[in-house]
Amino acid sequence: MNTLAYILYLVLTYFITVHVGLIFYRNGRVYILRLLHSDEELTDFINRILLTGYYLLNLGYAALMIRSWQTVNNLEELMGSVLVMTGKIMLTLAVIHFFNMAVIYLFSKRKHHFHQHKK
């Protein structure tokens, strides 16, 4: 039963991570571009790094979560276990996203502050 749980979990996690990552990548560019005052080169660089780090962190975390998986003996435990582990990944995605946006926001404020004092 655990093998089936692992497969379901990894498939769900993969699709959630890739789908959400592509949404963040496409839609986040506009947000980052505005925060960085239309600096396209820096925006694209940061956006690619965020996507790569996002994939590595989340897929690595998903793989590590399997190590802590309890033994699954029936279908009810299988569903509960897969849902709890998938929920943990989704919460991790949310925390990472908001942390990244906070860092970018603070970076843009610092850059804006630097440019104002430079004039």
C-alpha positions as YAML, in Angstrom:
chain: A
units: angstrom
residues:
- id: 1
  name: MET
  ca: [0.00, 0.00, 0.00]
- id: 2
  name: ASN
  ca: [2.84, 2.42, 0.73]
- id: 3
  name: THR
  ca: [4.14, 2.13, -2.83]
- id: 4
  name: LEU
  ca: [0.75, 3.22, -4.17]
- id: 5
  name: ALA
  ca: [0.68, 6.12, -1.68]
- id: 6
  name: TYR
  ca: [4.17, 7.22, -2.77]
- id: 7
  name: ILE
  ca: [3.21, 7.12, -6.44]
- id: 8
  name: LEU
  ca: [-0.02, 9.09, -5.89]
- id: 9
  name: TYR
  ca: [1.79, 11.61, -3.70]
- id: 10
  name: LEU
  ca: [4.69, 12.13, -6.10]
- id: 11
  name: VAL
  ca: [2.40, 12.50, -9.12]
- id: 12
  name: LEU
  ca: [0.17, 15.01, -7.29]
- id: 13
  name: THR
  ca: [3.15, 16.91, -5.93]
- id: 14
  name: TYR
  ca: [4.86, 17.03, -9.31]
- id: 15
  name: PHE
  ca: [1.81, 18.42, -11.09]
- id: 16
  name: ILE
  ca: [1.01, 20.93, -8.34]
- id: 17
  name: THR
  ca: [4.61, 22.12, -8.14]
- id: 18
  name: VAL
  ca: [5.11, 22.45, -11.89]
- id: 19
  name: HIS
  ca: [1.70, 24.04, -12.52]
- id: 20
  name: VAL
  ca: [1.99, 26.56, -9.70]
- id: 21
  name: GLY
  ca: [5.63, 27.29, -10.59]
- id: 22
  name: LEU
  ca: [4.70, 28.14, -14.18]
- id: 23
  name: ILE
  ca: [1.87, 30.39, -12.99]
- id: 24
  name: PHE
  ca: [4.25, 32.20, -10.63]
- id: 25
  name: TYR
  ca: [6.83, 32.48, -13.39]
- id: 26
  name: ARG
  ca: [4.44, 33.91, -16.00]
- id: 27
  name: ASN
  ca: [2.38, 36.19, -13.79]
- id: 28
  name: GLY
  ca: [5.14, 37.10, -11.37]
- id: 29
  name: ARG
  ca: [7.27, 38.69, -14.07]
- id: 30
  name: VAL
  ca: [4.89, 41.64, -14.34]
- id: 31
  name: TYR
  ca: [4.90, 42.10, -10.57]
- id: 32
  name: ILE
  ca: [8.69, 41.85, -10.29]
- id: 33
  name: LEU
  ca: [9.16, 44.15, -13.28]
- id: 34
  name: ARG
  ca: [7.04, 46.81, -11.59]
- id: 35
  name: LEU
  ca: [8.84, 46.40, -8.27]
- id: 36
  name: LEU
  ca: [12.21, 46.74, -9.98]
- id: 37
  name: HIS
  ca: [11.11, 49.84, -11.90]
- id: 38
  name: SER
  ca: [11.13, 48.22, -15.39]
- id: 39
  name: ASP
  ca: [14.61, 46.70, -15.13]
- id: 40
  name: GLU
  ca: [13.89, 43.81, -17.54]
- id: 41
  name: GLU
  ca: [17.29, 42.17, -17.37]
- id: 42
  name: LEU
  ca: [17.29, 41.97, -13.57]
- id: 43
  name: THR
  ca: [13.62, 40.92, -13.55]
- id: 44
  name: ASP
  ca: [14.19, 38.01, -15.94]
- id: 45
  name: PHE
  ca: [17.29, 36.93, -14.01]
- id: 46
  name: ILE
  ca: [15.46, 36.97, -10.66]
- id: 47
  name: ASN
  ca: [12.40, 35.26, -12.14]
- id: 48
  name: ARG
  ca: [14.48, 32.37, -13.55]
- id: 49
  name: ILE
  ca: [16.35, 31.95, -10.26]
- id: 50
  name: LEU
  ca: [13.08, 31.95, -8.31]
- id: 51
  name: LEU
  ca: [11.60, 29.28, -10.59]
- id: 52
  name: THR
  ca: [14.68, 27.06, -10.39]
- id: 53
  name: GLY
  ca: [14.96, 27.41, -6.63]
- id: 54
  name: TYR
  ca: [11.23, 26.83, -6.25]
- id: 55
  name: TYR
  ca: [11.38, 23.56, -8.22]
- id: 56
  name: LEU
  ca: [14.47, 22.27, -6.46]
- id: 57
  name: LEU
  ca: [13.22, 23.11, -2.99]
- id: 58
  name: ASN
  ca: [9.72, 21.73, -3.44]
- id: 59
  name: LEU
  ca: [10.60, 18.55, -5.30]
- id: 60
  name: GLY
  ca: [13.44, 17.89, -2.83]
- id: 61
  name: TYR
  ca: [11.11, 18.49, 0.10]
- id: 62
  name: ALA
  ca: [8.54, 16.15, -1.44]
- id: 63
  name: ALA
  ca: [11.15, 13.43, -1.79]
- id: 64
  name: LEU
  ca: [12.29, 13.89, 1.81]
- id: 65
  name: MET
  ca: [8.71, 13.70, 3.07]
- id: 66
  name: ILE
  ca: [8.49, 10.13, 1.81]
- id: 67
  name: ARG
  ca: [11.18, 9.18, 4.31]
- id: 68
  name: SER
  ca: [8.93, 10.15, 7.22]
- id: 69
  name: TRP
  ca: [5.87, 8.37, 5.85]
- id: 70
  name: GLN
  ca: [4.05, 6.03, 8.23]
- id: 71
  name: THR
  ca: [3.06, 2.54, 7.13]
- id: 72
  name: VAL
  ca: [-0.24, 2.48, 5.25]
- id: 73
  name: ASN
  ca: [-2.42, -0.59, 5.83]
- id: 74
  name: ASN
  ca: [-5.73, 0.17, 4.11]
- id: 75
  name: LEU
  ca: [-7.43, 2.49, 1.62]
- id: 76
  name: GLU
  ca: [-8.62, 4.93, 4.31]
- id: 77
  name: GLU
  ca: [-5.09, 5.37, 5.66]
- id: 78
  name: LEU
  ca: [-3.79, 5.69, 2.11]
- id: 79
  name: MET
  ca: [-6.15, 8.56, 1.28]
- id: 80
  name: GLY
  ca: [-5.58, 10.33, 4.59]
- id: 81
  name: SER
  ca: [-1.84, 9.98, 4.33]
- id: 82
  name: VAL
  ca: [-1.65, 11.23, 0.73]
- id: 83
  name: LEU
  ca: [-3.93, 14.18, 1.51]
- id: 84
  name: VAL
  ca: [-1.96, 15.23, 4.61]
- id: 85
  name: MET
  ca: [1.37, 15.02, 2.81]
- id: 86
  name: THR
  ca: [0.01, 16.89, -0.22]
- id: 87
  name: GLY
  ca: [-1.41, 19.55, 2.09]
- id: 88
  name: LYS
  ca: [2.03, 20.02, 3.65]
- id: 89
  name: ILE
  ca: [3.52, 20.59, 0.21]
- id: 90
  name: MET
  ca: [0.82, 23.12, -0.67]
- id: 91
  name: LEU
  ca: [1.43, 25.02, 2.58]
- id: 92
  name: THR
  ca: [5.15, 24.98, 1.82]
- id: 93
  name: LEU
  ca: [4.46, 26.43, -1.63]
- id: 94
  name: ALA
  ca: [2.45, 29.27, -0.11]
- id: 95
  name: VAL
  ca: [5.11, 30.10, 2.49]
- id: 96
  name: ILE
  ca: [7.89, 30.09, -0.11]
- id: 97
  name: HIS
  ca: [5.87, 32.29, -2.46]
- id: 98
  name: PHE
  ca: [5.11, 34.91, 0.17]
- id: 99
  name: PHE
  ca: [8.70, 34.86, 1.44]
- id: 100
  name: ASN
  ca: [10.02, 35.40, -2.10]
- id: 101
  name: MET
  ca: [7.62, 38.26, -2.71]
- id: 102
  name: ALA
  ca: [8.59, 39.90, 0.59]
- id: 103
  name: VAL
  ca: [12.29, 39.67, -0.29]
- id: 104
  name: ILE
  ca: [11.67, 41.13, -3.76]
- id: 105
  name: TYR
  ca: [9.56, 43.91, -2.24]
- id: 106
  name: LEU
  ca: [12.28, 44.79, 0.27]
- id: 107
  name: PHE
  ca: [14.92, 44.61, -2.46]
- id: 108
  name: SER
  ca: [12.93, 47.00, -4.65]
- id: 109
  name: LYS
  ca: [12.45, 49.44, -1.75]
- id: 110
  name: ARG
  ca: [16.18, 49.38, -1.08]
- id: 111
  name: LYS
  ca: [16.97, 49.92, -4.76]
- id: 112
  name: HIS
  ca: [14.45, 52.77, -4.95]
- id: 113
  name: HIS
  ca: [15.88, 54.33, -1.76]
- id: 114
  name: PHE
  ca: [19.42, 54.06, -3.18]
- id: 115
  name: HIS
  ca: [18.40, 55.77, -6.46]
- id: 116
  name: GLN
  ca: [16.68, 58.62, -4.61]
- id: 117
  name: HIS
  ca: [19.78, 59.39, -2.53]
- id: 118
  name: LYS
  ca: [22.02, 59.11, -5.57]
- id: 119
  name: LYS
  ca: [20.29, 62.05, -7.32]
...
